[in-house]
Amino acid sequence: MLSNRRTLILLFTAIAPMFWGTTYLVTTELLPPHRPLLAALLRALPAGLLLVAITRVLPRGSWWWRSLVLGTLNIGAFNALLFVGAYRLPGGVAATVGAIQPLLVALLSAALLRQRLSLHTVLTAIAGIFGVGLLVLRASAQLDVLGVLAAVGGAVVMAFGVVLSKRWTSPAPLLATTGWQLVAGGLVLLPITFLVEGSLPDFTLRNVAGYAYLALFGSAVAYALWFRGLRELAPTEVTFLGLLSPVVATTLGWLVLNQHLTALQALGGLIVLAALIGAQIRRTPVATEKTRVLVG
């Protein structure tokens, strides 16, 4: 059963992947074309600098290098690989490959955090992958080896980042820790962006609005809620919420862009939601139930 406090934390954490699910719409409608790394950079670095300026707290001791590691995994490397995969693969393929992340987090949690890997978690993760595939994958989708490797790499580095974020609990305020990671990830992306994509384009007001939205809501707010969830909940519980992102992206495409929604996509969405709910249900051990009956 879900306690009221845990339910509230889950609901707030779920807002993060819902914001991330709006990224596709914002990118296609508001941002300049063919600048994926620039989008990742301007989503991370300004948001991180804003949070550091607000909190006015800098890392201490080991948290200088830990922030760099976590920022590279959760922000820098993840976003770079994510956009390479998105560029070289159809969105459905990229989203389906990315849906392996809950299973990866479950496996890494068992290895690094000594958390029990249950059959329930594995089956729920597989159901989530299947549901996302039905929701976004198209029969005409073309595979690209480099794109698939990038998408898998993105899921792997984010999975490591999620587990390490749980293992390394910062004593600093949540917003400060979030800001450190966003700045670190942004600084990792900075030279790569200008090396690959060149100088900045001429921005329109629509571009500025899009980047501002991604920085404020897609990063500062979303990552703060995401890392808050990781402090309070098990990594597997949090990472399953990431499946909401393709659900929101598909829904917005249907509502805003008039994209066609098939019966199979609707079924896939229902399977994803069922997997999300199933992942959050804590099953009471049978031995505990028997003991309760005997005592009663």
Salt bridges, closest charged atoms under 4 A:
ASP144 OD2 - ARG88 NE 2.87
GLU197 OE1 - ARG35 NE 3.28
GLU232 OE1 - ARG5 NH1 3.24
GLU232 OE2 - ARG228 NE 3.66
GLU237 OE2 - ARG6 NH2 2.21
GLU237 OE2 - ARG282 NE 3.61
GLU289 OE2 - ARG292 NH1 3.63
